[in-house]
């Protein structure tokens, strides 16, 4: 199934894009989408303990199931003034 992945802040920089479209296995979870990203962009792995995620603009947990056509967003902590 196909999902749209939205990346913000440092994650966007690491991927070189703010939005990606990827195929993931049926019955995937947010965690499976994240693992797919980490295989493609290994330097993202360090952000796992501190990022938030959302599915279709609603905050979600890593165990949340995703469906075909969903938008999955990963948001690292952001600081600044």
C-alpha positions as CSV (number, residue, x, y, z in Angstrom):
1,X,0.0,0.0,0.0
2,X,1.1,3.6,-0.6
3,X,1.5,6.2,2.1
4,X,2.7,9.8,2.0
5,X,5.3,10.6,4.6
6,X,5.7,14.2,5.8
7,X,9.0,15.2,7.4
8,X,9.8,18.3,9.4
9,X,12.9,20.2,10.7
10,X,16.1,18.0,10.8
11,X,14.3,15.0,9.3
12,X,13.4,17.0,6.2
13,X,17.1,18.0,5.9
14,X,18.3,14.4,6.2
15,X,15.9,13.1,3.6
16,X,16.4,16.1,1.3
17,X,12.6,16.5,1.0
18,X,9.6,17.4,3.1
19,X,7.3,14.9,1.5
20,X,7.9,11.3,0.3
21,X,5.6,8.7,-1.1
22,X,6.5,5.1,-0.3
23,X,5.1,1.6,-0.5
24,X,4.7,-0.2,2.8
25,X,3.4,-3.7,3.6
26,X,-0.3,-4.2,4.2
27,X,-1.3,-3.8,7.8
28,X,1.7,-1.6,8.5
29,X,2.0,0.5,11.6
30,X,3.6,3.9,12.0
31,X,6.6,2.0,13.4
32,X,6.9,0.0,10.2
33,X,6.8,3.3,8.2
34,X,9.5,4.7,10.4
35,X,11.7,1.6,10.0
36,X,11.3,1.9,6.2
37,X,12.6,5.4,6.5
38,X,15.5,4.4,8.7
39,X,16.6,1.8,6.2
40,X,16.6,4.4,3.5
41,X,18.1,7.2,5.7
42,X,20.1,5.5,8.6
43,X,21.0,8.8,10.2
44,X,17.4,9.3,11.2
45,X,17.6,6.4,13.7
46,X,18.9,8.6,16.4
47,X,15.8,10.7,16.5
48,X,13.4,7.8,17.3
49,X,13.3,8.4,21.1
50,X,12.2,12.0,20.8
51,X,10.0,12.3,17.7
52,X,6.2,12.7,17.6
53,X,4.1,11.2,14.9
54,X,0.7,11.8,13.3
55,X,-1.6,10.0,10.9
56,X,-3.8,12.1,8.8
57,X,-3.1,15.2,10.9
58,X,-4.0,13.5,14.2
59,X,-1.3,12.7,16.7
60,X,-0.7,9.0,16.9
61,X,1.5,6.4,18.5
62,X,4.0,4.2,16.8
63,X,1.7,1.2,17.2
64,X,-1.1,3.0,15.2
65,X,-2.1,1.1,12.0
66,X,-1.9,2.9,8.7
67,X,-4.0,2.4,5.6
68,X,-3.5,2.9,1.9
69,X,-3.5,6.6,1.1
70,X,-2.7,7.8,4.7
71,X,-0.4,10.6,5.4
72,X,2.1,9.8,8.1
73,X,4.1,12.7,9.6
74,X,7.2,12.6,11.8
75,X,8.0,15.7,13.9
76,X,11.3,15.9,15.8
77,X,11.6,18.3,18.7
78,X,12.2,21.8,17.6
79,X,13.9,24.5,19.6
80,X,14.6,28.1,19.0
81,X,13.4,31.6,19.8
